[in-house]
Amino acid sequence: MNFSELFKLSGLLGRFSPDGKCLASCVQYRLVVRDASSLQILQLYTCLDQIQYIEWSSDSLFILCAMYKRGIVQVWSLEQPGWHCKIDEGSAGLVASCWSPDGRHILNTTEFHLRITVWSLCTKSVSYIKYPKACQQGIAFSRDGHYVAVAERRDCRDCISLFVCSDWQLLRHFDTETQDLAGIEWAPNGCVLAAWDACLEYKMLLYSLDGRLLATYRAYEWSLGIKSVAWSPSSQFLAIGSYDEKVRILNHVTWKKITEFEHPAAVVSTKAVVYKEVEKCPAAEAQRLSLAPLRALPSSLLSTHTKYDISPVPASLHCVKPSADRANPKMGIGMLAFSPDNYFLASKNDNIPNAVWIWDIQKLKLFAVLEQMCPIQSFQWDPCQPRLAVCTGNSKVYLWSPAGCVAVQVPLEADFQIVSLSWHSSGDSLVLLSKENFCVCYLEREEV
């Protein structure tokens, strides 16, 4: 592995372009666009205020910068650096902004979710979508970019509207059988739309493109319900993470549960490999640390060096008891992600914050568990192969593949605490983000 130097960053705003050629990052009110391989600055843009969100267009030709406090979105062109666009929502305010799949329309959600405004960069026309609902995931585009589903709240009832993205005309409108609709998400093949209720009621609803209710799934009643949802890349499986510390897998034929994955505090499966992060301090390195003055050493050498050991089964995991008197308790399945080849599912149980669980989807069994020394901050699959990158808020990046697991210290002198990461589209590199800096990790071809 090779690592770049550190670069300034604010707001964890660092994104590779979809085509993989550029890397955009923000420093307060400045947008910096670099070449993804050399990290040379290609463009430098100055916005009107501190940038709070950035997003590339699907063709990587434009990038939007949202300044929610000012109610403004600025759009910059990479092909024509002199061209720019400013969208001011005025007194309506701004709470969210995103690109449409064609990369030529911008959807802005106003304050109090009064409406969604659709701005066209080509014709300068404006369309409006009324009654959007304030929920976790209220806008969902189909993978082919033809349709958008919008969660709405009308006359104290939840409903969903489907629009055609080419002209923003209403295609279907239907009510949902939910008490408090929390989110919607298309299957990757665009044939089924999943909609789920808020955590007070366990209900998963599956709709066809014409608004027909295909199935309803409820695992239990009178307890906190769904916390996370993930479709498999093949659209064959829907994984539902719940507050009861289980992941339930539904199949795409009958929409019935085919299995459930439990996340107990002790791993008892003899066929699963438990990787435990432990401290290491070689003798030569220990002598070097004891002889050298502290100020002369890079902080990367002063940090704890670790490695993975394979724990014997049964293996106990560090468990945290959630606070019962606070909202949004740290319990249940908070993170879910399928590998790009559909073979594996990674999950995190918030009761056991230091562990990542990796499940074999073909055999529907636990494959591996990674127990870290610090709580998991983020994990993401390599887009090209079954390889998982994990960060835990320290200066290390962790990589897992079916062949094994490795912990890599980022060799930088500054204090660098990685709280988020993102893969390049080729899987050859990673951008590692801290609250104030970022660097790029390049993987050797042999590792790929």
C-alpha positions as CSV (number, residue, x, y, z in Angstrom):
1,M,0.0,0.0,0.0
2,N,1.0,3.6,-0.7
3,F,-0.4,6.7,1.0
4,S,-0.6,10.3,-0.2
5,E,0.2,13.2,2.0
6,L,-2.5,14.8,4.1
7,F,-4.8,17.5,2.6
8,K,-7.1,19.9,4.4
9,L,-10.8,19.0,4.6
10,S,-14.0,20.3,6.2
11,G,-17.3,18.6,6.8
12,L,-16.1,15.1,5.7
13,L,-16.7,16.3,2.1
14,G,-14.4,14.3,-0.1
15,R,-15.8,12.4,-3.1
16,F,-14.4,10.6,-6.1
17,S,-16.1,11.4,-9.4
18,P,-18.3,8.6,-10.9
19,D,-15.9,8.1,-13.8
20,G,-13.0,7.9,-11.3
21,K,-10.9,10.6,-12.9
22,C,-11.3,13.4,-10.3
23,L,-11.4,13.8,-6.5
24,A,-13.4,16.7,-5.1
25,S,-12.9,18.1,-1.5
26,C,-14.0,21.1,0.4
27,V,-12.1,23.5,2.7
28,Q,-14.7,25.8,4.3
29,Y,-16.1,27.8,1.3
30,R,-13.6,26.5,-1.3
31,L,-14.1,23.5,-3.6
32,V,-10.9,21.8,-4.7
33,V,-11.0,19.3,-7.7
34,R,-7.9,17.1,-8.0
35,D,-6.7,14.5,-10.5
36,A,-7.6,11.2,-8.8
37,S,-4.2,9.6,-9.6
38,S,-1.7,12.4,-9.2
39,L,-3.7,14.5,-6.8
40,Q,-2.7,17.6,-8.7
41,I,-5.2,20.5,-8.4
42,L,-7.2,20.8,-11.6
43,Q,-9.8,23.4,-10.5
44,L,-10.3,25.6,-7.6
45,Y,-13.8,27.2,-7.0
46,T,-14.9,29.7,-4.4
47,C,-18.4,29.5,-3.1
48,L,-20.5,32.2,-1.4
49,D,-20.5,30.5,2.0
50,Q,-19.3,27.4,3.8
51,I,-20.1,24.3,1.8
52,Q,-22.2,21.8,3.7
53,Y,-22.8,19.2,1.0
54,I,-21.3,18.2,-2.4
55,E,-22.4,15.8,-5.1
56,W,-21.1,14.9,-8.6
57,S,-23.4,14.6,-11.5
58,S,-23.7,11.1,-13.0
59,D,-21.5,12.0,-16.0
60,S,-18.8,13.7,-13.8
61,L,-19.1,16.9,-15.7
62,F,-20.7,19.0,-13.0
63,I,-20.6,19.2,-9.2
64,L,-23.1,20.9,-6.9
65,C,-22.3,22.6,-3.6
66,A,-25.1,23.1,-1.2
67,M,-25.0,25.9,1.4
68,Y,-28.1,25.1,3.5
69,K,-27.7,28.0,5.9
70,R,-28.0,30.5,3.0
71,G,-30.5,28.5,1.0
72,I,-28.2,28.4,-2.0
73,V,-26.9,25.8,-4.4
74,Q,-23.9,26.5,-6.7
75,V,-23.1,24.3,-9.6
76,W,-19.7,24.2,-11.3
77,S,-18.6,22.8,-14.6
78,L,-15.4,20.9,-15.1
79,E,-15.4,21.3,-18.9
80,Q,-16.0,25.1,-18.8
81,P,-14.4,26.5,-15.6
82,G,-15.9,30.0,-16.4
83,W,-19.4,28.7,-16.4
84,H,-21.3,28.4,-13.1
85,C,-24.9,28.4,-11.9
86,K,-26.5,29.7,-8.7
87,I,-29.9,28.5,-7.4
88,D,-31.3,30.6,-4.6
89,E,-34.4,29.2,-2.8
90,G,-34.9,32.5,-1.0
91,S,-37.3,32.6,1.9
92,A,-38.4,29.0,1.3
93,G,-35.0,27.8,2.6
94,L,-33.1,24.6,1.8
95,V,-32.6,21.4,3.8
96,A,-31.5,18.9,1.0
97,S,-30.2,18.9,-2.5
98,C,-29.4,16.2,-5.0
99,W,-28.9,15.4,-8.7
100,S,-31.3,13.6,-10.9
101,P,-29.8,10.5,-12.7
102,D,-29.4,12.5,-16.0
103,G,-27.1,14.9,-14.3
104,R,-29.0,17.9,-15.7
105,H,-31.7,18.5,-13.1
106,I,-31.3,19.4,-9.4
107,L,-33.9,18.5,-6.7
108,N,-34.0,20.9,-3.8
109,T,-36.1,20.3,-0.7
110,T,-37.3,23.4,1.0
111,E,-37.4,24.0,4.8
112,F,-40.3,22.3,6.7
113,H,-40.5,20.0,3.6
114,L,-43.1,22.3,2.0
115,R,-42.1,21.2,-1.5
116,I,-39.3,19.8,-3.8
117,T,-38.2,22.1,-6.5
118,V,-36.8,20.5,-9.7
119,W,-34.4,22.9,-11.6
120,S,-33.3,22.2,-15.1
121,L,-29.8,23.3,-16.1
122,C,-30.6,22.9,-19.8
123,T,-34.0,24.7,-20.2
124,K,-33.9,26.7,-16.9
125,S,-37.4,25.4,-16.3
126,V,-38.8,24.7,-12.8
127,S,-41.1,22.0,-11.7
128,Y,-42.6,21.4,-8.2
129,I,-43.4,18.3,-6.2
130,K,-45.8,19.1,-3.3
131,Y,-46.2,17.5,0.1
132,P,-42.8,15.7,0.5
133,K,-42.5,13.9,3.8
134,A,-39.7,14.6,6.2
135,C,-38.2,11.1,6.7
136,Q,-34.9,9.3,6.6
137,Q,-35.1,8.4,2.9
138,G,-37.9,10.2,1.2
139,I,-36.6,10.3,-2.4
140,A,-35.5,7.2,-4.3
141,F,-34.4,7.0,-8.0
142,S,-34.6,3.8,-9.9
143,R,-31.2,2.4,-11.0
144,D,-31.9,3.0,-14.7
145,G,-32.8,6.6,-13.9
146,H,-36.3,6.5,-15.5
147,Y,-38.4,6.9,-12.4
148,V,-38.3,8.7,-9.0
149,A,-40.4,7.7,-6.0
150,V,-41.2,10.4,-3.5
151,A,-42.6,9.8,0.0
152,E,-45.5,12.2,0.8
153,R,-47.8,13.1,3.6
154,R,-51.3,14.3,2.7
155,D,-54.3,14.8,4.9
156,C,-52.5,13.0,7.7
157,R,-51.9,9.9,5.5
158,D,-48.7,8.5,4.1
159,C,-48.5,8.0,0.3
160,I,-46.0,7.6,-2.5
161,S,-45.9,9.3,-5.9
162,L,-44.0,8.0,-8.9
163,F,-42.7,10.5,-11.4
164,V,-41.1,10.0,-14.9
165,C,-37.7,11.7,-14.7
166,S,-37.7,12.7,-18.4
167,D,-40.5,15.2,-18.0
168,W,-41.4,15.1,-14.2
169,Q,-45.0,14.0,-15.0
170,L,-46.9,12.0,-12.3
171,L,-47.0,8.3,-13.3
172,R,-48.7,6.8,-10.2
173,H,-49.9,7.9,-6.8
174,F,-51.0,5.5,-4.1
175,D,-51.5,5.4,-0.3
176,T,-49.3,3.3,1.9
177,E,-50.4,1.2,4.8
178,T,-48.0,2.8,7.2
179,Q,-48.4,4.7,10.5
180,D,-45.3,6.8,9.9
181,L,-43.5,6.1,6.6
182,A,-39.7,6.1,7.4
183,G,-38.1,5.4,4.0
184,I,-38.3,4.0,0.5
185,E,-35.8,2.2,-1.7
186,W,-35.9,0.7,-5.2
187,A,-34.7,-2.8,-5.9
188,P,-31.6,-2.6,-8.2
189,N,-33.6,-4.0,-11.1
190,G,-36.2,-1.3,-10.7
191,C,-39.2,-3.7,-10.5
192,V,-40.0,-3.4,-6.8
193,L,-40.2,-0.5,-4.4
194,A,-39.6,-1.2,-0.7
195,A,-41.3,1.1,1.9
196,W,-41.0,0.7,5.6
197,D,-42.6,2.1,8.8
198,A,-40.9,4.1,11.5
199,C,-39.3,2.2,14.4
200,L,-42.4,2.1,16.6
201,E,-44.0,-0.4,14.2
202,Y,-42.4,-3.3,12.4
203,K,-43.8,-3.2,8.8
204,M,-42.1,-3.7,5.4
205,L,-44.2,-3.1,2.3
206,L,-43.3,-4.1,-1.2
207,Y,-44.9,-2.3,-4.2
208,S,-44.8,-2.9,-8.0
209,L,-44.1,-0.1,-10.5
210,D,-47.9,0.3,-11.0
211,G,-48.5,0.8,-7.3
212,R,-49.8,-2.7,-6.4
213,L,-49.0,-4.0,-3.0
214,L,-47.0,-7.2,-3.6
215,A,-46.4,-8.2,0.0
216,T,-46.4,-7.1,3.6
217,Y,-43.8,-8.4,6.1
218,R,-44.1,-8.1,9.9
219,A,-41.6,-10.0,12.1
220,Y,-43.2,-9.0,15.4
221,E,-45.4,-6.4,17.2
222,W,-45.3,-4.1,20.2
223,S,-41.5,-3.5,20.1
224,L,-39.1,-1.3,18.2
225,G,-39.0,-2.4,14.6
226,I,-36.9,-1.7,11.5
227,K,-33.6,0.1,11.7
228,S,-31.7,-0.5,8.5
229,V,-32.5,-1.9,5.0
230,A,-30.3,-3.2,2.1
231,W,-31.1,-4.7,-1.3
232,S,-28.7,-7.3,-2.7
233,P,-27.1,-6.2,-6.1
234,S,-29.1,-9.0,-7.9
235,S,-32.4,-7.9,-6.3
236,Q,-32.9,-11.5,-5.1
237,F,-32.7,-10.6,-1.4
238,L,-33.9,-7.9,0.9
239,A,-32.0,-7.6,4.2
240,I,-33.9,-6.0,7.1
241,G,-32.0,-5.0,10.2
242,S,-34.0,-4.6,13.4
243,Y,-33.8,-3.3,16.9
244,D,-34.0,-6.9,18.2
245,E,-30.4,-7.4,17.0
246,K,-31.3,-9.6,14.0
247,V,-31.1,-9.4,10.3
248,R,-33.9,-11.0,8.3
249,I,-33.5,-12.0,4.7
250,L,-36.5,-12.0,2.4
251,N,-36.5,-13.7,-1.0
252,H,-37.8,-12.0,-4.2
253,V,-40.2,-14.8,-5.2
254,T,-42.6,-15.0,-2.3
255,W,-41.2,-12.1,-0.1
256,K,-41.1,-14.5,2.8
257,K,-38.3,-14.8,5.3
258,I,-35.8,-17.4,4.3
259,T,-33.5,-17.0,7.3
260,E,-32.5,-14.7,10.1
261,F,-29.0,-13.8,11.3
262,E,-28.6,-13.3,15.1
263,H,-25.8,-11.1,16.6
264,P,-25.2,-12.4,20.1
265,A,-22.4,-11.3,22.4
266,A,-20.7,-14.7,22.0
267,V,-19.8,-16.3,18.7
268,V,-20.3,-20.1,18.9
269,S,-20.2,-21.1,15.2
270,T,-17.2,-23.4,14.7
271,K,-17.2,-22.7,11.0
272,A,-16.9,-18.9,11.4
273,V,-13.5,-17.2,11.7
274,V,-13.2,-14.6,14.5
275,Y,-10.5,-12.0,13.8
276,K,-9.5,-10.1,17.0
277,E,-7.4,-6.9,16.8
278,V,-4.7,-7.0,19.4
279,E,-1.7,-4.8,20.3
280,K,1.8,-5.7,19.0
281,C,5.1,-4.1,19.8
282,P,8.2,-5.8,18.2
283,A,11.4,-5.7,20.3
284,A,13.3,-3.5,18.0
285,E,10.5,-1.0,17.7
286,A,10.1,-1.0,21.5
287,Q,13.8,-0.2,22.0
288,R,13.5,2.6,19.4
289,L,10.6,4.1,21.1
290,S,12.3,3.9,24.5
291,L,15.5,5.6,23.3
292,A,14.2,8.4,21.1
293,P,12.8,11.6,22.6
294,L,9.0,11.8,22.2
295,R,9.0,15.0,20.3
296,A,11.3,13.6,17.6
297,L,8.9,10.7,16.8
298,P,6.1,10.9,14.3
299,S,2.7,10.4,16.0
300,S,2.2,7.3,13.8
301,L,5.0,5.6,15.7
302,L,3.6,6.7,19.0
303,S,0.2,5.2,18.2
304,T,-0.6,1.6,19.2
305,H,0.5,-0.9,16.5
306,T,-2.0,-3.7,16.1
307,K,-2.5,-7.0,14.3
308,Y,-5.2,-9.6,13.9
309,D,-5.3,-12.8,15.9
310,I,-7.7,-15.6,15.3
311,S,-9.7,-16.2,18.4
312,P,-10.8,-19.7,19.4
313,V,-14.5,-20.3,19.3
314,P,-16.6,-19.7,21.4
315,A,-15.4,-16.1,21.4
316,S,-16.9,-13.4,23.6
317,L,-17.4,-9.9,22.1
318,H,-17.4,-6.5,23.9
319,C,-21.1,-5.6,24.5
320,V,-22.5,-2.3,25.6
321,K,-25.8,-1.9,27.4
322,P,-28.0,0.8,25.7
323,S,-29.4,3.7,27.8
324,A,-33.1,3.0,28.2
325,D,-34.0,6.6,29.0
326,R,-32.6,8.3,25.8
327,A,-34.0,8.6,22.3
328,N,-32.4,6.6,19.5
329,P,-30.9,3.9,21.7
330,K,-27.6,2.4,20.6
331,M,-29.0,-1.0,19.9
332,G,-30.0,-3.1,16.9
333,I,-28.6,-3.5,13.4
334,G,-27.4,0.0,12.5
335,M,-25.4,-0.8,9.3
336,L,-26.0,-3.3,6.5
337,A,-24.2,-3.7,3.1
338,F,-24.0,-6.5,0.5
339,S,-20.8,-7.2,-1.4
340,P,-20.9,-6.3,-5.2
341,D,-20.8,-10.0,-6.2
342,N,-23.8,-10.8,-4.0
343,Y,-21.8,-13.4,-2.0
344,F,-21.5,-11.6,1.4
345,L,-23.4,-9.4,3.7
346,A,-21.7,-7.2,6.3
347,S,-23.6,-6.0,9.3
348,K,-23.0,-4.1,12.6
349,N,-25.0,-4.5,15.8
350,D,-24.9,-1.3,17.7
351,N,-25.0,-3.2,21.0
352,I,-21.7,-4.7,20.0
353,P,-20.0,-1.5,18.6
354,N,-16.5,-2.9,17.9
355,A,-17.6,-5.9,15.7
356,V,-18.4,-6.4,12.0
357,W,-20.3,-9.5,11.1
358,I,-19.8,-11.0,7.6
359,W,-22.3,-13.5,6.4
360,D,-22.1,-16.0,3.5
361,I,-25.3,-15.4,1.5
362,Q,-24.9,-18.6,-0.6
363,K,-24.8,-20.8,2.5
364,L,-26.8,-18.4,4.7
365,K,-24.3,-18.8,7.5
366,L,-21.8,-16.7,9.5
367,F,-18.5,-16.5,7.6
368,A,-16.3,-14.2,9.8
369,V,-16.4,-11.7,12.6
370,L,-14.0,-8.8,12.9
371,E,-13.6,-7.5,16.5
372,Q,-11.8,-4.2,16.7
373,M,-10.2,-2.4,19.6
374,C,-12.3,0.7,18.9
375,P,-16.0,1.2,17.8
376,I,-16.7,0.8,14.1
377,Q,-17.2,4.2,12.4
378,S,-17.7,3.1,8.8
379,F,-17.3,0.2,6.4
380,Q,-17.7,-0.1,2.7
381,W,-17.3,-2.9,0.1
382,D,-14.8,-2.6,-2.8
383,P,-17.1,-2.0,-5.9
384,C,-15.2,-4.7,-7.9
385,Q,-14.6,-7.6,-5.6
386,P,-15.5,-9.0,-2.2
387,R,-13.2,-6.9,-0.1
388,L,-14.4,-4.8,2.9
389,A,-12.6,-1.7,4.2
390,V,-13.3,-0.7,7.8
391,C,-12.3,2.4,9.9
392,T,-12.6,2.9,13.7
393,G,-11.7,6.5,14.3
394,N,-7.9,5.9,14.7
395,S,-5.1,6.2,12.1
396,K,-5.5,2.7,10.7
397,V,-7.4,1.2,7.8
398,Y,-8.6,-2.4,8.0
399,L,-9.2,-4.7,5.0
400,W,-11.0,-8.0,4.9
401,S,-11.4,-10.5,2.1
402,P,-12.2,-14.2,2.1
403,A,-8.4,-14.8,2.1
404,G,-7.8,-13.0,5.4
405,C,-7.7,-9.7,7.3
406,V,-5.1,-7.0,7.7
407,A,-4.6,-3.8,9.8
408,V,-2.6,-1.1,8.1
409,Q,-1.1,1.9,10.0
410,V,-1.3,5.1,7.9
411,P,2.3,6.4,8.0
412,L,1.7,10.1,8.6
413,E,3.2,12.4,11.2
414,A,0.1,14.3,11.9
415,D,-2.7,13.1,14.2
416,F,-5.1,11.5,11.7
417,Q,-8.3,9.9,12.9
418,I,-10.2,8.1,10.1
419,V,-14.0,8.4,10.6
420,S,-15.1,7.7,7.0
421,L,-13.8,6.2,3.8
422,S,-14.9,5.7,0.2
423,W,-13.6,3.4,-2.6
424,H,-12.5,4.5,-6.0
425,S,-14.8,3.0,-8.7
426,S,-11.9,0.8,-9.9
427,G,-11.2,-0.6,-6.4
428,D,-7.5,0.5,-6.7
429,S,-7.6,3.2,-4.1
430,L,-9.5,4.6,-1.1
431,V,-10.0,8.1,0.2
432,L,-9.7,8.2,4.0
433,L,-11.4,11.1,5.7
434,S,-11.0,12.7,9.1
435,K,-12.8,15.7,10.4
436,E,-10.0,18.1,9.3
437,N,-7.9,16.1,6.7
438,F,-8.0,13.4,4.1
439,C,-5.5,11.2,2.3
440,V,-5.6,8.6,-0.5
441,C,-4.6,5.0,0.0
442,Y,-3.3,3.3,-3.2
443,L,-3.4,-0.5,-3.3
444,E,-0.7,-2.4,-5.1
445,R,-1.8,-4.4,-8.1
446,E,-0.7,-7.6,-6.3
447,E,-3.1,-6.8,-3.5
448,V,-5.9,-6.3,-6.0
